[in-house]
Amino acid sequence: MNPLYYPDNQGFYGDFGGAFIPEMLYPNIHELQENYLSILESKEFVEQYSKLLTDYVGRPTPLYLAKNLSERYHTNVWLKREDLAHTGSHKINNTVGQVLLAKKLGKNRIIAETGAGQHGVATATVCALMNMECIVFMGETDMKRQAPNVARMKMLGAEVQPATSGSKTLKDATNEAIRYWINHPNDTHYIIGSVVGPHPYPDLVARLQSIISKEITVQLLGLTGRSSPDAVIACVGGGSNAAGAFFHFLKTPDVLLIGAEAAGEGVNTGRTAASLHQGSRGIIHGSMTMLMQDKNGQITEPHSISAGLDYPGIGPLHAQLFVTGKAKYYPITDNEALKAAFLLSRLEGIIPALESAHALAVLDHIHFDPGQHVVINLSGRGDKDLSTFLQNLDNYASVR
């Protein structure tokens, strides 16, 4: 494995990663560091995880050639349909694995943070299946704009705890979840929903989400006779769906890896979540990475129309891919994402999540040749964002 793009024993991807944690959190993290690889690689776990992904999640998800979109952009556009996974996004790939891991570690309570609510729903879903107590922390602002997912979590039996500090969004929900975990170390497992946080979380989540790129290689081979696309595009907040879509191509030099981060109202407006383009090195939630901060090192509030991308940092793997140039990252504005969402809906009859729409919008920034194969990870469905789409319906009435 290339040490630049896979973590060392301390969880560093080059200069990024590690575990910068308070002493009171050390026992929890150390337990995970010592056990996660042996559990994930055990025959029992692999069999249980694979069976649940097939029978419960509905994998493999289709790799769909979007013919109308392909015709519009004069190239072969393939959609990896994570929106068709149970609960409507890629998030359940991670929660199934981490709940199994938690049970192996003897935990009986699960906590999670969520922004758009998809990770919260996926966590609550698997906890219901496996009879685990579930508490989900969610920013008060996100609870209002993602009310359908809050309702789904409660329907599944989860307790939803509002985060009322700061911007009342994903960053603040994560803070609350960490505080709770510190106070309940023995019986509780914290399921981080993205490739962020202290080691081993970035690697743990990437491994569980790598099923996405594993399936792409097999499916593309069957459909085209080649296992590698010319490009893979995915949206990036913390970066879990992108890490999963990139994972099996990190060692393939001729695959262009492209991330789409949320530019909000514009990279230079002060109303953005483009942490790679506007950020600098620093520590957030236990990891050294790229994040948005002021000259005094205080985290600045992010903005995105998408609750799932409204985070001031990014996973350390993506920070490393960015600084080394292994992957390219494009800032996509709220308006560009909305336009892309309406375009996919009207050309292909697929309503994407606002997060996924950021990845779709990259097609307006890069020219691909007619014979190339471009895979876009459609990380989630747009049900949760319908109120936002309806508010903007008149502005995008002419999009075709």
N, C-alpha and C positions, 0 to 999 in steps of 0.2 A: 504494500500500500504506500502511496505517496504521502510522506509525513506532512506535506503542506495542506492536504485536504482531508486528513483523518486525524483524530486526536491522539496525542501521546498519553503516557500514563497519568499525567496530571490534568489531562483534559484540554490541552492547548492545541489549537490549530495555528501554527506559527506563533504570532504574538497575541492571539486572541483566545479567550476561553478561560479555563481555570475554575477555581471554586473560592471566591472571595466571600466568606460567610462568617456570621457571628459565631462565637464559641458555642452558644446554646443550640445552634443548628448542626453542629459538627456530627453528633451521633447519628442523626437521620441521614445526612449525606454520606457519611463514611459507610453506613450499612448498605446503601445503594451501590456505592463505588465497589465494594468488596463482593457483591453478589449478582449485579445485574447481568454481566456477561455469561456467567455460568448458568444462570436460570434461562436466559434467552436462547442459549445454545444447547440446552438439555433436550433430549428426545421427547420427554413428556410435554414440555412447553411447546415445542415446535408442532407436535401433533395436535394439541388442544387449540393453539392459536390458528393453525391452518384450517382446522375443521370449522371453527367459528367464523373465520373470514369467508369461507365458502358457503356454509349453511345459514349463517345469521346475517352477515354483512352483505352477502350477495356478490362476492368477488369470483372471478375477475370482472371489473367494470369494463364496459366496451371501449374500444378505440375506434372512434367514428370519423369517417372521412366526410367533412362538412363541404358538400359539393358547391352549394351556393356561395359560401364564404370563400372557397377555393377559387371559384370563377371570378369573384370580385377582386381578389388580391393576386390572381395569376400565379398561384402556386398551390401545392397540395397541403391543405390545412386539416390536421387531424385533431380531434378533441378527445382527450382522455377523460371519460365521463365519471369523475368522482362524485358528481351531483346525483348519480344513480345509486350510490352506496346507501345502505340503511342510515337513516337520519338526515340524509341529504348533503353530506360533505365527506371529505377525506378524514375528518377528525376521529371517526370511529376506529380507524386502523390503529391509532395510538391508544385510545382508551381501552379497547379490548385487550391489548397487550399489557398495558400497565395495571389493569385490574387483576389479570392473571398473575402478574409479578407481585402485586400487593398481597394476594392470597398466599403465595409461596413464602412471603416474608412474615406471615401471621398477622396481618393488619385486618381490622374489621370496619374501619371508617375511611372514606375517601373524601378529599377536598380538592377543589379545582378553582381556577380563575377562568373567566370568559369575557370576551369583548362583544363579538357579534352574536354570541350565544350558541354557536354551533358546537364548540368544544364542550360547553356546559350541557347541552342536550345529549351529546354523545356520551359524556361521563355519566349523566343520570340514567341513560338507557342501559348501559352495561352494568351499573350498580343495581338497577332493578332486576336485571337478568340474573345476577349473581348474589342477590340478597345482601348487599352492602349498604351501610348508611352513607348518605351523600350530602355534602354541603358545597354549594357553588357560590363563589364570590363574584359579584358583577357590579360595575360602576352604575350609580344611580342614573346618569345620563344615558348609558347604554340600555338600561332596563326600560326606559321610556321609548327609545327608538327601535328596540328589538323586542317589543312586548309579546309577539307570538312565540318566540323562543322561551321567554320567561314562563309563559303559560304551559308550554310543553314540558319544561323541567319540573314544574310543580305537579303536572299531571302524572309524571313518572315517579313522583314521590320524593324528589329532592327538596332540600331547604335552600332557598335563594337568599343570600345575605347581601344587602346593598352596601357598596363602598361610597361614602359620602364626602370624602376628602379630595383635595386637588381638583382635577378636571372631571372627576367622577366617571372615569373611563377605565380602560384595560390596565394601565399602569397602576392605578389606585386599587383595583381589584386584586392585582398580584401582590401588592404590599400587604393587604388584609389577609390574604391566604398564607403568606409567609409568617405573619404574626401569629396566626392561629396554629400553624404547624409547630412553631417554637414552643407553644404552650401545651401541645398535645403530641409529644414525640413518640410515644410507645405504641399507640394503637392506630395511628393515622398515617396514611400515605397520601402525599400531595402529587396529583397528576398535573404536571405542567403541560400545556397544550401545544407548545411550539418548541423550536430548537433553541431555546433561550434558557437562562438560569445557570446555576453552578453545575460543573461536571458531577455526575455523568448525564444530566438531562439532554444537552444538545445531541450527544451521540445516541442515547437511548431512543429519543423520539425519531431521529433520522433513520435509525435501523428499523423501527416499526413502520415508518412511512415509506421505506425503500421498496415495499411491495409495489408501489406505483410504477417506478422505473423498471423493476423486474418484469412486470406484466407488459410494459411497453415494448421491451426487447423481444419478447416471445410473440406478441400480437403483430408487431410490425413485420417481423420475419415471415409470419404466415400470410400477411396481406400483400407484402411488397417483395419478399425475397431478401430483405436486408434487415438486420437487427438494430441498426443505429439510424436515427433520423439526422437530418442536417442541423436542426435546431430544436431545442426544448424551451418553452416559455412558460413561466409561472409567476403569479403575484407573490410579493414578499412583504409581510408585516414583521412577525418574528421569524417566519420563514419555513414552517414545517412542510407545507405542500410542495414548495420549491425544492427543499432538501430531499424529499422523497422522489420527486420527478427527476432530479439531477443525479441521484446517488450512484446508479449503475453506469453513468456516463462520465464520472469524474476522472476515470483513467482512459477515456477515449478522446484523443486530442482533436479529432475532426468534427465533434459535435459542439455546436455553438450553444452555450448555456446563457439564458437571458432571464433576468428577474425584472419585475415591474413593481416599483415601490410607489407609495401614495404621495403625490406631490401636493395634494389638497388644492388650495386656490392658486398654487404656484410655488416653485422652489424658493424664490426670493421674497415671498410676501409675508413671511412670519406666520402663515397659516398653512402649515405643511406637516407631513409625517415622513419626509424623505431623509431618513437618518444617515444614509450613505452619502448623499450629495450635500447635506447641510450639517452633518455631524462631525465629531472628532472622537478620538479614543478616550474611553472612560469605563467606569464600572457601573453596571445597572443589574439589579437582581442577581448578584453573585457571580457575574461574568464580565471579563474584559472584552469590550467590543466597540463598535461605532455607535454613538448616541448623540442626540441633540442636547446641548448644554450651553450655558452662558459662560462668560469669561471667568466666573467664580466656581465653575464646576457644578452649578445647580441645573438640574434637568429642566428643559423648557417644554411647555405643553405642546403636544402634537395636535394636528387637525387632519381629518380625512372624512369625507362623506361616508366612508366605509368603517363601521365599528371594528371590524376584524383587522384593519390595517392601522388603526389609530394608536400606535405605540411609538415611543421616542427612541427605541433602540432596534437592534436586529441581532439575529443569532450569530455567534462567533464564526461559524463555518462561512456564512455569507460575507462577513467582514473580510475574511481571509481570501475568499474568491474574488472579492471586489478589489482589494489592494494589489493582488497578484495579477489581475487581469484575466484570470481563468474564466470568469463569468462577467457578462455585461449587464448593467442595471440601468433601466430607464425610468425617470420620474414621470408618472402619469397623473394628470390633474383630475379633479372631480368631474369636470365637464367631459373630458375625454373618456372617462370610465362610463359615465351615463350614456354617452353616444354609442359606445361599443356594446353596452347592454341592450339598448333598443335595437341596434343593428342585428345582433345575434337572434334576438327574439323574433324579428320580422323576416330574417333571411332563412333561419333554420328551425323556427318554432321551439327554441330552447331559451328559457329565461334564466340567465346566470346570476349568481350572487354578485354583489357589487365588488367584492374582492376579486373574483375571477374576471370580471369585466376589465379590471386594470391590465391583466395579462392579454386579453383580447385586443386592447387598444394599442399594444406594441406593434401590431401589424401596420399601423399608420406611420410608424417611425422607421421601419426597416424594409428594404426591397429584397424580396426573395425571387429566385429564378423559377420558371415554370416547372422544371423537373424536380425541384427540391421537395423534401418532406419536412413539414414543420408541425411539431406536436405542441399543442397548448393544453396545459393541465386545467381542466374545468373543475376547480376545487370544490364548488358548491352550487346549489340551486338558489334561485332568487326569491322564493316564497317570503322569506324573512324581510326582504327589502321592498316589498310591493308598495308600502306606504310612501317610501321615498320615490319610487318610480312614478307613482300616481301624482305626486306633487310636481313632478317635472314633465308630465306627459305632454302638455301643450308645447313646451320648449323643444321637444324632439319629435313632434308629430310628422315631420317630413323625412325623418331618417328612414332610408330604405337601402 
